[in-house]
Amino acid sequence: MTRSDRRLARLRRARSGVKPEELRTVLESAGFVLQGIRGSHWVYRHPAGTRPVVIPYRRPLLPIYVKQALDAIDEVLEP
């Protein structure tokens, strides 16, 4: 199991108490690219054209933002 797989598994187990930097690392390892920063929000897009993932820079992240990011990652990784 690679380091990025372990990080993704950790996010799936514990959706609360996640730091924005941890989610950023997982998104980037799944192929998402930082499209821009708007105020205090990071906007990520995948080259495959999925919907954008908007993550507020807040410590710790609310579980709903982690769930939205995991759903977007699942859309990309699913064949």
PAZAPA-4460 file (N, C-alpha, C; in steps of 0.05 Angstrom, whole numbers, plus 32768, in hexadecimal, padded with zeros to 4 digits):
% residues 79
    n_x    n_y    n_z   ca_x   ca_y   ca_z    c_x    c_y    c_z   seq   type   mol
   8011   7FE9   8000   8000   8000   8000   8012   8019   8000     1      M     A
   800D   802B   7FED   801D   8043   7FEB   8015   8057   8000     2      T     A
   8025   806C   8002   801F   8081   8016   8005   808F   800F     3      R     A
   8001   8094   7FF6   7FE8   80A2   7FEE   7FCF   8091   7FF3     4      S     A
   7FD2   8076   7FF0   7FBC   8064   7FF7   7FB6   8064   8014     5      D     A
   7FCB   8065   8025   7FC7   8067   8042   7FB9   8081   804A     6      R     A
   7FC1   8097   803D   7FB4   80B0   8044   7F97   80B0   803C     7      R     A
   7F91   80A5   8024   7F75   80A3   801C   7F65   8091   802E     8      L     A
   7F71   807B   8037   7F63   8069   804A   7F5E   8077   8064     9      A     A
   7F71   8087   806D   7F6E   8096   8086   7F57   80AA   8085    10      R     A
   7F54   80B8   806E   7F3F   80CB   806A   7F24   80BC   806A    11      L     A
   7F23   80A5   805E   7F0A   8096   805D   7F01   808D   8079    12      R     A
   7F15   8087   808B   7F0E   807E   80A6   7F06   8096   80B8    13      R     A
   7F16   80AA   80B8   7F12   80C1   80CA   7F0D   80DA   80BA    14      A     A
   7EF4   80E1   80B6   7EED   80F8   80A6   7EEE   8112   80B6    15      R     A
   7EF0   8110   80D0   7EF2   8128   80E0   7F0F   812B   80EA    16      S     A
   7F16   8144   80EE   7F31   814A   80F7   7F46   814A   80E1    17      G     A
   7F3D   814D   80C8   7F4F   814C   80B1   7F59   8168   80AC    18      V     A
   7F73   816B   80A8   7F7F   8185   80A2   7F7D   818A   8084    19      K     A
   7F7A   81A3   807C   7F78   81A9   805F   7F91   819F   804F    20      P     A
   7FA8   81A0   805B   7FC0   8197   804D   7FBF   8179   8047    21      E     A
   7FB3   8169   8059   7FB0   814C   8055   7F9E   8147   803D    22      E     A
   7F88   8155   803C   7F75   8151   8026   7F81   815B   800C    23      L     A
   7F90   8170   800D   7F9E   817A   7FF5   7FB0   8165   7FEA    24      R     A
   7FC0   8158   7FFB   7FD3   8144   7FF2   7FC4   812D   7FE5    25      T     A
   7FAE   8124   7FF1   7F9F   810D   7FE6   7F93   8115   7FCB    26      V     A
   7F88   812D   7FC9   7F7C   8136   7FB0   7F91   8137   7F99    27      L     A
   7FA8   8142   7FA0   7FBD   8145   7F8C   7FC8   8129   7F84    28      E     A
   7FC9   8116   7F96   7FD3   80FC   7F8F   7FBE   80ED   7F7D    29      S     A
   7FA4   80F5   7F7F   7F90   80E9   7F6E   7F8E   80F7   7F53    30      A     A
   7F9F   810B   7F4E   7F9F   8118   7F34   7F91   8132   7F32    31      G     A
   7F87   813C   7F49   7F79   8156   7F49   7F8E   816C   7F48    32      F     A
   7F86   8182   7F3B   7F99   8199   7F38   7F8C   81B1   7F45    33      V     A
   7F9C   81C1   7F53   7F92   81D9   7F60   7F8C   81ED   7F4A    34      L     A
   7F72   81F3   7F46   7F6A   8205   7F31   7F6D   8222   7F3A    35      Q     A
   7F69   8227   7F54   7F6D   8242   7F5E   7F65   8244   7F7B    36      G     A
   7F6B   825B   7F86   7F64   8260   7FA2   7F52   8279   7FA1    37      I     A
   7F3A   8276   7FAB   7F27   828C   7FAC   7F20   8292   7FC9    38      R     A
   7F2C   82A7   7FD2   7F29   82AF   7FEE   7F37   829A   8000    39      G     A
   7F27   828C   8010   7F32   8278   8021   7F2B   825C   8018    40      S     A
   7F24   8259   7FFE   7F1C   823F   7FF3   7F2F   8236   7FDD    41      H     A
   7F36   821D   7FDE   7F46   8210   7FC9   7F33   8202   7FB6    42      W     A
   7F37   8207   7F9C   7F26   81FA   7F88   7F37   81E7   7F78    43      V     A
   7F2F   81CD   7F78   7F3E   81B8   7F6A   7F2D   81AD   7F54    44      Y     A
   7F3A   81A7   7F3E   7F2D   8199   7F27   7F3E   8182   7F1E    45      R     A
   7F31   816F   7F12   7F40   8158   7F07   7F40   815C   7EE9    46      H     A
   7F56   8155   7EDB   7F57   8158   7EBE   7F41   8148   7EAF    47      P     A
   7F35   8134   7EBC   7F20   8124   7EAF   7F06   8134   7EAD    48      A     A
   7F05   814C   7EB9   7EEE   815D   7EB7   7ED8   8158   7ECB    49      G     A
   7EDF   814E   7EE2   7ECA   814A   7EF7   7EC3   8165   7F03    50      T     A
   7EAF   8164   7F14   7EA7   817C   7F21   7EBE   8187   7F33    51      R     A
   7EBE   81A1   7F38   7ED3   81AC   7F49   7ECF   81A4   7F66    52      P     A
   7EE5   81A2   7F75   7EE5   819C   7F91   7EEE   81B6   7F9F    53      V     A
   7EDD   81C1   7FB0   7EE3   81DA   7FBE   7EE8   81D4   7FDB    54      V     A
   7F00   81DA   7FE5   7F08   81D5   8000   7F0E   81EF   800E    55      I     A
   7F00   81F6   8023   7F07   820E   8032   7F1F   8209   8044    56      P     A
   7F30   821D   8046   7F47   821A   8058   7F3E   821F   8074    57      Y     A
   7F36   820A   8081   7F2C   820B   809D   7F38   81F4   80AC    58      R     A
   7F41   81F8   80C4   7F4D   81E2   80D4   7F3A   81DB   80EB    59      R     A
   7F34   81C3   80EF   7F34   81AD   80DC   7F1D   81B0   80C9    60      P     A
   7F1E   81A1   80B3   7F09   81A2   809F   7EEF   8195   80AA    61      L     A
   7ED9   819F   80A1   7EC0   8192   80A8   7EBE   8178   8098    62      L     A
   7EB1   8164   80A4   7EAF   8149   8097   7EA2   814A   807C    63      P     A
   7E8F   815D   8077   7E82   815E   805D   7E95   8164   8046    64      I     A
   7EA9   8175   804C   7EBD   817B   8037   7ECF   8163   8031    65      Y     A
   7ED5   8154   8045   7EE5   813C   8041   7ED5   8128   8031    66      V     A
   7EBB   8125   8037   7EAA   8113   8028   7EA7   811B   800B    67      K     A
   7EA4   8135   8006   7EA2   813E   7FEA   7EBC   8138   7FDA    68      Q     A
   7ED2   813C   7FE7   7EEC   8137   7FDA   7EEF   8119   7FD5    69      A     A
   7EE7   8108   7FE8   7EE9   80EB   7FE4   7ED7   80E1   7FCE    70      L     A
   7EBF   80ED   7FCC   7EAC   80E6   7FB6   7EB8   80EE   7F9B    71      D     A
   7EC5   8105   7F99   7ED2   810D   7F80   7EE9   80FB   7F79    72      A     A
   7EF9   80F3   7F8D   7F0F   80E0   7F88   7F04   80C5   7F7E    73      I     A
   7EEF   80BC   7F8A   7EE3   80A2   7F82   7ED9   80A4   7F65    74      D     A
   7ECE   80BB   7F5D   7EC5   80BE   7F41   7EDC   80BB   7F2E    75      E     A
   7EF3   80C6   7F35   7F0A   80C6   7F24   7F17   80AA   7F23    76      V     A
   7F1A   809D   7F3B   7F28   8084   7F3C   7F17   806C   7F33    77      L     A
   7EFD   806F   7F32   7EEB   805A   7F2A   7EEC   8056   7F0C    78      E     A
   7EF0   803E   7F02   7EF1   803A   7EE5   7ED7   803D   7ED6    79      P     A
***
